């Protein structure tokens, strides 16, 4: 498989330009808008660089304006709290003098707990039994797995392959194996940022899964409105993770999606929630 056209590590190499100010670059300047996962990850990296000895436990962000891929993004970090167990940071992504994204990140020092439980991982085929080359080659499916690897630096193995040609899923549940296309250094915070990056890709597909609509249906206008994520247990983002997604509700041009992310051994490592604008073109 060919190498990725974009440098994932360069995306994560957010440049400090002043105290609490960082600059992130856009790898694909020919795109119509900045990939939402990129803004989430870069904002998170900026926040991580202002905290010592603690890892992120959650993030809550809002997409305000589409990002312009032709210019860098400035990330302004505000230090809201420095408690005994938790630290809190607010990050604002700025382009052309306007906020395009706002996010609050919580950091936890880690502690012993008397409570340990998690949901079970859905029973699906392992990634090695799902071959990317077997995806349907249909005109409406322009974003092949090779395209996604080259332009997003994300490797994936979808379970419900029929989704790519409009096969509906009655219960709205969609499963996909994902991992970063690049090998990452042994830094837990970096792996969290990388998973946050990948978690935004095709998440809103679960909204249309109940209908006979193919992925990337050009009759639809789909955009993320917000993104929330909780980190539960250690993992590596450059190893296969199962992304189990479902949409419990859609109404008024908006759809809600929930996601659980598991290691192959069944360990639940993260939870995701996102609302998006899902509209038919008129």
Phi, psi and omega in degrees: 000137184291158180288158179292140177288331180258152181263103183298320181294329177291327176298319183279350180276072181286130188270125174285129181243346177190170178303123179067014177236133182224158180231130178243143181261155178258123185283331185247087184287351180267355179289159179288327179207164181289136176299129183302323179298328177296315181294319178301310184295315182293321176297320180294320178296318177302316179296318181299329182284358177251006182232138179242137172076009180223149179250154177298140172247340177196161174214149178221116185229156177233130173276122187257314178220154174297140178278145178268112184289351184277346182230154178295163178248132177265132180245117179257122183256131175248132181268096187277327185206143174224083183265183181292325183245334186232147170238148181229134178231141171248133182237131176244124176268130189234135170221141178052034177080003182239148175287130176251343183201142178225136185213143172249131180241132177255138178240142183236141181285342183087142182197164176285148182222146177273355185242124180218111173204164178199159172289155177280149177287138176300151179274109180222162177297147177291161185299328182292344177266000179246104186269127183299325184293347181271003178296144180300138177258087182247150181303326184281348182259082183278331183270081178288170179298327177292320177299316182295320178296317186284326186253347176238349183060036177239129172263141180215156174223100179288144178275309180273081184297330180299341178301332186284350176238020172095010177288127184275156176244112189303320181270359177073012181266131182231139182232140180209136174273133182225156169194159176292142182283343180254149175284133183251150179291166185281073180229107183306321180296320179297320179293326175295317179295322179294321178291322175300320177302309184287334187294339181277344185289123173058023181295322184286359174301332181295337178293316184271359182297334180283355185239162180277067179236126178289161173299144178060037178296118184289352177278354183247151171246114185235130179210141178288138176258319178211172183205128177232146184210142178233134180255128187252312188217159183298152179195171171243129180282347178265013172239156187301135176227140179270125179255107180258118188239148175209154179240105182283343183201146171214134183190156173053034179077012180230149177226142180254136179232138173241144180222144173240138183240125186238149165284160181302335179277004177097358180289126177280119185253335183200156174234148183225147171219141180208140169249142181223159172277122181232106186228151171276139176291141180251000000 
